[in-house]
Amino acid sequence: MKIPIYILEWIWYIYPFDVKIRPIMWKNLPFRGYVITSLALNVILGIVIFIIKDFLPPVIPLFYGLPSGTSQLVPTIGLVIAPTIGFNINLINITIASFVKDLFFKKTLAMSSMFVSVLVFITTLKIILLVGFF
């Protein structure tokens, strides 16, 4: 299936993959250490899930907001959903912060990225410790 060229142009316009733009995004971002730490935390958590998936049961409870039963269960690899969502939230915050001029809003986005990553890490760690065979 070929993607029409106008869709590719639209995606390119939304997030240009130009090498010259990336350093500008990082240069104007306050609390770069927090943002890098939050991105690394999500990546490391995803790698750890792939490493320890043999010590986890075939299905794990992930969607606690759903009614009790099989609707809460996902396959073991589904535990990667949480760090993936956290990583995407971080990327969205970085992209928004690169276009905003207000320094306070940029700092708020950087701190919220760290907050989301820490909460994702704690939640995933608690699920792993709850159901893991260690």
Secondary structure, DSSP 8 states (H G I E B T S, - for coil): ----HHHHHHHHHHS---TTHHHHHHHT-SSHHHHHHHHHHHHHHHHHHHHHGGGS-SEEE--TTS-SSGGGEEEGGGGGHHHHHHHHHHHHHHHHHHH---HHHHHHHHHHHHHHHHHHHHHHHHHHHHH---
